[in-house]
Amino acid sequence: MFNIILFGPPGSGKGTQSEKLIEAYGLVHLSTGDILRSEIAKATPLGLEAKSLMDQGQLVPDAVVIGMIRSALDNNPQAKGFLFDGFPRTEAQSVALDALLQQKNTEIGVVLALEVSQDELVKRLLNRGLTSGRSDDTNEAIISNRIAEYQNKTTVVANYYRQFNKVVAIKGEGTVNDIFSALATEIDSRLAK
Ligand code: ADP
């Protein structure tokens, strides 16, 4: 099994690159944002709890997303590997993920960290808001909140994995295909080992 964390701020292109990576490497895509939005669409109790936080650009509680990931791992026993997108977002989520993977005798192979300037992030998110139907993409104050949550709570995730030498920074500006090639080069060099 080869498991990847695609890491980076909101708007850094995780969703776009995830689609290409799961296709190229046959991985199971686990996006906590997508799972939460599907819970909201189904109006489940979990979705209702998450919605107000997401609408404000705040993180949903660790226990909620960790539980979602635990079920997703259990529901995909045949997976060749997982691509984690938007998770983990806190140190507690990182520690929990490592423990869950260890129970399955596997681990994170690499953390690919997309780097994009703040101005470009805001521009991309507002632009996505024109068509995505995501209310958290239409308001600049909520977007700033999400970027602040990332800076305050999520940058620690990279530090956590840096202690295990698992983090590689990738420039997240340029064409979609160039960024994909840079990601693939890093993955291939690890798969070859
Ligand atoms: P983006 O990274 O583009 O902002 P996501 O789709 O990954 O969007 O997440 C949207 C929202 O869902 C976040 O702002 C947050 O409220 C919630 N969310 C998603 N993943 C997590 C997570 N791992 N922990 C806590 N909250 C999360």
Residues whose N, C-alpha, C, O or C-beta is under 5 A from the ligand:
A	BS01	ADP	P9 P10 G11 T32 G33 D34 L53 M54 G57 Q58 L59 V60 V65 G86 F87 P88 R89 R146
